[in-house]
Amino acid sequence: MLIGELAERTGTSERLLRYYERAGLLRPERLPNGYRAYTESDAAAVRRIRALLAAGLPTRIIRQVLPCTTGTVAVQPCPGVLDALRGQLRALDRRSAELAAAREVLRATIAGAEVRRGDHPQHRPVPQRPDM
């Protein structure tokens, strides 16, 4: 299949498919006219790439993990893959902790500003109901 059909089947833009090739994630056959020829296994690989990207993996790790995947994203034991995945998980855990700390600082800043401005829900006057 040509790139347009692969893009349609996988819901991935042609531009991204070319990027995946440049990143070494896809290796389509080249026809004599220079067109890329993709197979069903390439379509499955694109779906795995998308799932791994959604899981937060960078393409450098996906390039290492992809040959060890089957089905959707089940990983077979390949040398170095588990170490790479564990390293990525540690990085995500660090980022998550940093985001949680930043969220708390932002909440405290907002709460302090609301109190100083008199906007804090505890300090807002209760609206009076008009007499009926």
Contact map, one row per residue, 1 for C-alpha under 8 A:
111011000000000000000000000000000000111000000000000000000000000000000000000000000000000000000000000000000000000000000000000000000000
111111000000000000000000000000000011110000000000000000000000000000000000000000000000000000000000000000000000000000000000000000000000
111111100000010010000000000000000001110000000000000000000000000000000000000000000000000000000000000000000000000000000000000000000000
011111110000010000000000000000000000000000000000000000000000000000000000000000000000000000000000000000000000000000000000000000000000
111111111000000000000000000000000000000000000000000000000000000000000000000000000000000000000000000000000000000000000000000000000000
111111111101000000000000000000000000010000100000000000000000000000000000000000000000000000000000000000000000000000000000000000000000
001111111111110010000000000000000000000000000000000000000000000000000000000000000000000000000000000000000000000000000000000000000000
000111111111100000000000000000000000000000000000000000000000000000000000000000000000000000000000000000000000000000000000000000000000
000011111111000000000000000000000000000000100000000000000000000000000000000000000000000000000000000000000000000000000000000000000000
000001111111000000000000000000000000000000100110000000000000000000000000000000000000000000000000000000000000000000000000000000000000
000000111111100000000000000000000000000000000000000000000000000000000000000000000000000000000000000000000000000000000000000000000000
000001111111110110000000000000000000000000000000000000000000000000000000000000000000000000000000000000000000000000000000000000000000
000000110011111110000000000000000000000000000000000000000000000000000000000000000000000000000000000000000000000000000000000000000000
001100100001111111000000000000000000000000000000000000000000000000000000000000000000000000000000000000000000000000000000000000000000
000000000000111111100000000000000000000000000000000000000000000000000000000000000000000000000000000000000000000000000000000000000000
000000000001111111110000000000000000000000000000000000000000000000000000000000000000000000000000000000000000000000000000000000000000
001000100001111111111000010000000000000000000000000000000000000000000000000000000000000000000000000000000000000000000000000000000000
000000000000011111111100000000000000000000000000000000000000000000000000000000000000000000000000000000000000000000000000000000000000
000000000000001111111110000000000000000000000000000000000000000000000000000000000000000000000000000000000000000000000000000000000000
000000000000000111111111110000000000000000000000000000000000000000000000000000000000000000000000000000000000000000000000000000000000
000000000000000011111111111100000000000000000000000000000000000000000000000000000000000000000000000000000000000000000000000000000000
000000000000000001111111110000000000000000000000000000000000000000000000000000000000000000000000000000000000000000000000000000000000
000000000000000000111111110000000000000000000000000000000011001000000000000000000000000000000000000000000000000000000000000000000000
000000000000000000011111111000000000000000000000000000000000001000000000000000000000000000000000000000000000000000000000000000000000
000000000000000000011111111000000000000000000000100000000010011001000000000000000000000000000000000000000000000000000000000000000000
000000000000000010011111111100000000000001001100000000000000000000000000000000000000000000000000000000000000000000000000000000000000
000000000000000000001001111110000000000000000000000000000000000000000000000000000000000000000000000000000000000000000000000000000000
000000000000000000001000011111000001111001000000000000000000000000000000000000000000000000000000000000000000000000000000000000000000
000000000000000000000000001111100001110000000000000000000000000000000000000000000000000000000000000000000000000000000000000000000000
000000000000000000000000000111111111100000000000000000000000000000000000000000000000000000000000000000000000000000000000000000000000
000000000000000000000000000011111111100000000000000000000000000000000000000000000000000000000000000000000000000000000000000000000000
000000000000000000000000000001111110000000000000000000000000000000000000000000000000000000000000000000000000000000000000000000000000
000000000000000000000000000001111110000000000000000000000000000000000000000000000000000000000000000000000000000000000000000000000000
000000000000000000000000000001111111000000000000000000000000000000000000000000000000000000000000000000000000000000000000000000000000
010000000000000000000000000001111111100000000000000000000000000000000000000000000000000000000000000000000000000000000000000000000000
011000000000000000000000000111100111110000000000000000000000000000000000000000000000000000000000000000000000000000000000000000000000
111000000000000000000000000111100011111000000000000000000000000000000000000000000000000000000000000000000000000000000000000000000000
111001000000000000000000000110000001111101100000000000000000000000000000000000000000000000000000000000000000000000000000000000000000
100000000000000000000000000100000000111111100000000000000000000000000000000000000000000000000000000000000000000000000000000000000000
000000000000000000000000000000000000011111110000000000000000000000000000000000000000000000000000000000000000000000000000000000000000
000000000000000000000000000000000000001111111000000000000000000000000000000000000000000000000000000000000000000000000000000000000000
000000000000000000000000010100000000011111111100000000000000000000000000000000000000000000000000000000000000000000000000000000000000
000001001100000000000000000000000000011111111110000000000000000000000000000000000000000000000000000000000000000000000000000000000000
000000000000000000000000000000000000000111111111000000000000000000000011000000000000000000000000000000000000000000000000000000000000
000000000000000000000000010000000000000011111111100000000000000001000000000000000000000000000000000000000000000000000000000000000000
000000000100000000000000010000000000000001111111110000000000000000000000000000000000000000000000000000000000000000000000000000000000
000000000100000000000000000000000000000000111111111000000000000000000001000000000000000000000000000000000000000000000000000000000000
000000000000000000000000000000000000000000011111111100000000000001001001100000000000000000000000000000000000000000000000000000000000
000000000000000000000000100000000000000000001111111110000000010001000000000000000000000000000000000000000000000000000000000000000000
000000000000000000000000000000000000000000000111111111000000000000000000000000000000000000000000000000000000000000000000000000000000
000000000000000000000000000000000000000000000011111111100000000000000001100000000000000000000000000000000000000000000000000000000000
000000000000000000000000000000000000000000000001111111111000010000000000100000000000000000000000000000000000000000000000000000000000
000000000000000000000000000000000000000000000000111111111110010000000000000000000000000000000000000000000000000000000000000000000000
000000000000000000000000000000000000000000000000011111111000000000000000000000000000000000000000000000000000000000000000000000000000
000000000000000000000000000000000000000000000000001111111000000000000000000000000000000000000000000000000000000000000000000000000000
000000000000000000000000000000000000000000000000000111111100000000000000000000000000000000010000000000000000000000000000000000000000
000000000000000000000000000000000000000000000000000111111110110000000000000000000000000100000000000000000000000000000000000000000000
000000000000000000000000000000000000000000000000000010011111110000000000000000000000000000000000000000000000000000000000000000000000
000000000000000000000010100000000000000000000000000010001111111000000000000000000000000000000000000000000000000000000000000000000000
000000000000000000000010000000000000000000000000000000000111111100000000000000000000000000000000000000000000000000000000000000000000
000000000000000000000000000000000000000000000000000000001111111110000000000000000001100000000000000000000000000000000000000000000000
000000000000000000000000100000000000000000000000100110001111111111000000000000000000000000000000000000000000000000000000000000000000
000000000000000000000011100000000000000000000000000000000011111111100000000000000000000000000000000000000000000000000000000000000000
000000000000000000000000000000000000000000000000000000000001111111110000000000001000000000000000000000000000000000000000000000000000
000000000000000000000000000000000000000000000000000000000000111111111000001000001000000000000000000000000000000000000000000000000000
000000000000000000000000100000000000000000001001100000000000011111111000000000000000000000000000000000000000000000000000000000000000
000000000000000000000000000000000000000000000000000000000000001111111000000000000000000000000000000000000000000000000000000000000000
000000000000000000000000000000000000000000000000000000000000000111111100001111000000000000000000000000000000000000000000000000000000
000000000000000000000000000000000000000000000001000000000000000011111111111100000000000000000000000000000000000000000000000000000000
000000000000000000000000000000000000000000000000000000000000000000011111111100000000000000000000000000000000000000000000000000000000
000000000000000000000000000000000000000000010000000000000000000000001111110000000000000000000000000000000000000000000000000000000000
000000000000000000000000000000000000000000010011001000000000000000001111110000000000000000000000000000000000000000000000000000000000
000000000000000000000000000000000000000000000001001100000000000000001111111000000000000000000000000000000000000000000000000000000000
000000000000000000000000000000000000000000000000000000000000000000001111111100000000000000000000000000000000000000000000000000000000
000000000000000000000000000000000000000000000000000000000000000010011100111110000000000000000000000000000000000000000000000000000000
000000000000000000000000000000000000000000000000000000000000000000011100011111000000000000000000000000000000000000000000000000000000
000000000000000000000000000000000000000000000000000000000000000000010000001111101100000000000000000000000000000000000000000000000000
000000000000000000000000000000000000000000000000000000000000000000010000000111111100000000000000000000000000000000000000000000000000
000000000000000000000000000000000000000000000000000000000000000000000000000011111100000000000000000000000000000000000000000000000000
000000000000000000000000000000000000000000000000000000000000000000000000000001111111000000000000000000000000000000000000000000000000
000000000000000000000000000000000000000000000000000000000000000110000000000011111111100000000000000000000000000000000000000000000000
000000000000000000000000000000000000000000000000000000000000000000000000000011111111110000000000000000000000000000000000000000000000
000000000000000000000000000000000000000000000000000000000000000000000000000000011111111000000000000000000000000000000000000000000000
000000000000000000000000000000000000000000000000000000000000100000000000000000011111111100000000000000000000000000000000000000000000
000000000000000000000000000000000000000000000000000000000000100000000000000000001111111110000000000000000000000000000000000000000000
000000000000000000000000000000000000000000000000000000000000000000000000000000000111111111000000000000000000000000000000000000000000
000000000000000000000000000000000000000000000000000000000000000000000000000000000011111111100000000000000000000000000000000000000000
000000000000000000000000000000000000000000000000000000001000000000000000000000000001111111110000000000000000000000000000000000000000
000000000000000000000000000000000000000000000000000000000000000000000000000000000000111111111000000000000000000000000000000000000000
000000000000000000000000000000000000000000000000000000000000000000000000000000000000011111111100000000000000000000000000000000000000
000000000000000000000000000000000000000000000000000000000000000000000000000000000000001111111110000000000000000000000000000000000000
000000000000000000000000000000000000000000000000000000010000000000000000000000000000000111111111000000000000000000000000000000000000
000000000000000000000000000000000000000000000000000000000000000000000000000000000000000011111111100000000000000000000000000000000000
000000000000000000000000000000000000000000000000000000000000000000000000000000000000000001111111110000000000000000000000000000000000
000000000000000000000000000000000000000000000000000000000000000000000000000000000000000000111111111000000000000000000000000000000000
000000000000000000000000000000000000000000000000000000000000000000000000000000000000000000011111111100000000000000000000000000000000
000000000000000000000000000000000000000000000000000000000000000000000000000000000000000000001111111110000000000000000000000000000000
000000000000000000000000000000000000000000000000000000000000000000000000000000000000000000000111111111000000000000000000000000000000
000000000000000000000000000000000000000000000000000000000000000000000000000000000000000000000011111111100000000000000000000000000000
000000000000000000000000000000000000000000000000000000000000000000000000000000000000000000000001111111110000000000000000000000000000
000000000000000000000000000000000000000000000000000000000000000000000000000000000000000000000000111111111000000000000000000000000000
000000000000000000000000000000000000000000000000000000000000000000000000000000000000000000000000011111111100000000000000000000000000
000000000000000000000000000000000000000000000000000000000000000000000000000000000000000000000000001111111110000000000000000000000000
000000000000000000000000000000000000000000000000000000000000000000000000000000000000000000000000000111111111000000000000000000000000
000000000000000000000000000000000000000000000000000000000000000000000000000000000000000000000000000011111111100000000000000000000000
000000000000000000000000000000000000000000000000000000000000000000000000000000000000000000000000000001111111110000000000000000000000
000000000000000000000000000000000000000000000000000000000000000000000000000000000000000000000000000000111111111000000000000000000000
000000000000000000000000000000000000000000000000000000000000000000000000000000000000000000000000000000011111111100000000000000000000
000000000000000000000000000000000000000000000000000000000000000000000000000000000000000000000000000000001111111110000000000000000000
000000000000000000000000000000000000000000000000000000000000000000000000000000000000000000000000000000000111111111000000000000000000
000000000000000000000000000000000000000000000000000000000000000000000000000000000000000000000000000000000011111111100001000000000000
000000000000000000000000000000000000000000000000000000000000000000000000000000000000000000000000000000000001111111110000000000000000
000000000000000000000000000000000000000000000000000000000000000000000000000000000000000000000000000000000000111111111000000000000000
000000000000000000000000000000000000000000000000000000000000000000000000000000000000000000000000000000000000011111111111000000000000
000000000000000000000000000000000000000000000000000000000000000000000000000000000000000000000000000000000000001111111111001000000000
000000000000000000000000000000000000000000000000000000000000000000000000000000000000000000000000000000000000000111111110000000000000
000000000000000000000000000000000000000000000000000000000000000000000000000000000000000000000000000000000000000011111111000000000000
000000000000000000000000000000000000000000000000000000000000000000000000000000000000000000000000000000000000000001111111001100000000
000000000000000000000000000000000000000000000000000000000000000000000000000000000000000000000000000000000000000001111111101100000000
000000000000000000000000000000000000000000000000000000000000000000000000000000000000000000000000000000000000001001101111111100000000
000000000000000000000000000000000000000000000000000000000000000000000000000000000000000000000000000000000000000000000011111100000000
000000000000000000000000000000000000000000000000000000000000000000000000000000000000000000000000000000000000000000000001111100000000
000000000000000000000000000000000000000000000000000000000000000000000000000000000000000000000000000000000000000000100111111110000000
000000000000000000000000000000000000000000000000000000000000000000000000000000000000000000000000000000000000000000000111111111000000
000000000000000000000000000000000000000000000000000000000000000000000000000000000000000000000000000000000000000000000000001111100000
000000000000000000000000000000000000000000000000000000000000000000000000000000000000000000000000000000000000000000000000000111110000
000000000000000000000000000000000000000000000000000000000000000000000000000000000000000000000000000000000000000000000000000011111000
000000000000000000000000000000000000000000000000000000000000000000000000000000000000000000000000000000000000000000000000000001111100
000000000000000000000000000000000000000000000000000000000000000000000000000000000000000000000000000000000000000000000000000000111110
000000000000000000000000000000000000000000000000000000000000000000000000000000000000000000000000000000000000000000000000000000011111
000000000000000000000000000000000000000000000000000000000000000000000000000000000000000000000000000000000000000000000000000000001111
000000000000000000000000000000000000000000000000000000000000000000000000000000000000000000000000000000000000000000000000000000000111
